[in-house]
Amino acid sequence: MTLEVNVVIDCGPSDWQIVQQSNGVADIPLAGRWQTVVNANEEWASPIVVTRVVKEETGVLLTRWMPMKTLADGTWSGVLKAVPAGGLYRLETMLVPKPHVQWGAIGQARHHLGVGDLWIIAGQSNSAGYGQGPVWDPPENGVHLYHNAMRWGQACHPLNESTNTAHAANREWTNPMHSPWLHWARRVKQEVGWPIGLVQTSLGGSPLVSWNPTEPGEHALYDAMLQAVRGAGGQARGVLWYQGCSDTGVEQSKTYLRRFVGAVKAWRRALKNPKLFVLTVQINRAFAPPSPDADRGWSAIREAQRQAARTLDHCCVVPTIDLPLSDVVHNSAHGNLLLAERAALATLGAAYGRPLAWQSPDIAAARAGRDGRSVELSFDFVTNALYRCDEQTIPFAVIDSQGPVPIAKLEIAPPDVVKLTLGRALEGPATVDGAPGMNPPRALHDYGRFQSMLAFDGFPID
């Protein structure tokens, strides 16, 4: 056996890898080969492989040289125990004649390692990143990406670049562009204090069935996601999910909530993580010819996404209904940055337990006036006051047993109550929709923090 160095790492982290932490530390298994020192004296009769971790920025030793199990057949193995979350680190190996020797024969190293959290990017084109427009969103050390080619590197746009992809199921048919998740990772890293690894699995135009093994059909993207996670280390903190436009058909939208809940449970089973966190995104608008069926489908999907965060533990939802687009359906690059800020705030509050006002204004109650000619809407999670940017349109729709009910006037009673004056009295059971349809009117938002309300559909009026 002839090696370029005296110690080779065959099994272990690769350059740029982020290792999933647990309770602030990670164990790093290692294994490989070694060879004796040329022209060594008797002192080298039974050498030992040792490993250590060094902070790259300062050169400070994070761990002392740790002996590994070194066998006479030229192999070695061991585990670096309880490496603290943080980085970037350099992992070094060395062959020494006996324990506690500080100088020896050089071994392989791994560079730019981090111990932190891995997040899976899944969904369709707005998750893959199709935003256009000039923005400042550069790479950053400690925000790393497990590429489609199943190798680690520094994260940079486009995240879903498909050159040399190892799982062709999510190869894009055109060039992706700007994604929200690089800036999201930067913001989360700043707050939690350790690196973030992104595992890219999304695909433009993909329907839920491709991700959901609990319903009939082909599940190529689910299979590719599991393959990618295994290659990235086998564990993940959560999933960044932005999908739904491809399921806005009337029939698919009716079952979206049930199917999405089934998909999430399947992901958690497959990854053996019942607390796998899921951040889901309410779909934005689309500039397309109006259609009653399309309006019903897009509203139903947004309501299902709102309900998913109420149905599933370890799940939250953020709105996009007010973000700018760069074409008929894709968030612009500037819209992606705003989404990243909202999603990071929600992640820090819901997944990491930070004491933040991260929830979006959400419908809490709808009550009819005594004469049936008005409806009062109450909202949760308003920290400042509801605000109406567009005075010309009303972003609500009321429906009773006779059909749509005209809304003559909208008034806001700060901080969190909206009064709708109706054009006629309600008849029979009635519901109210918020920001309905494929291309709805401008929604209300929480003034100051510019947090849009969540769209809702078919909310019952008491």
DAMO-V926117 format. One line per field, one symbol per residue. phi: phi as a letter, one per 40 degrees, with the letter a starting at -180 (. if undefined). psi: psi as a letter, one per 40 degrees, with the letter a starting at -180 (. if undefined). A space follows every 50 residues. Layout:
phi->???
psi->???
//
This chain:
phi->.bbcbcbbccbicbdgcbcccafgaacbcbaibabcccfcccdccbcbcb babbcccbgcccbccbcbcbbccgbaaibccfccdihcbbcbbabbcadg ccbaccbcbbbgcbbabbbccbhbcccchbcbhcacaccadgbbbccdcf acaccacccbcbdfdcbcdbcccaccbcbccccdccccddccgacbbbbc bcadgccddcbbccbchcbccccccccccccchgbacabcbbaidcbcdd ccccbccdccdcccccdccccfacbdcbcbbccccbcadcadccdccccc cccccccdcccccfaabbcbdbccbbacabdccccccccdcccccccccc cbgccbcbccdbdbabbccccgbabbbbbcgccbacbbcbccbbcbbbbb cchcbcbcabbbbdcbbbbbcccaccbgdabbbbfcgcbcccccaccgcf bccccaagcccc
psi->hhidiehhhdhaiiheihhhihfeiihhiiiaiiiihhfiaddedgihhi iihihddeehhdiihhhihhieeeiiiahhifhihaiiihhiiihidiif heiahiiiihifiihbihhhhiaadeddgeiiihihgiihhehihhidef iiihhiihdfhehfiegedfhieihibhieedddddddddddeiihhhhh eihhehiddeeheeiiahfddddddddddddeeeiidahhhhiddefeid ddddedddddddddddddddefgeehihhihhiaihgihihddddddddd dddddddddddhifiiiiieeeiiieaeehhidddddddddddddddddd defigigdiihhhdihhiideeeihhhiiifhdciiihdhedihfihhha eeaihihdihihgidfhhhhhieiiihaiiiiihfiidgiihiiihidef hiihiihfhih.
//
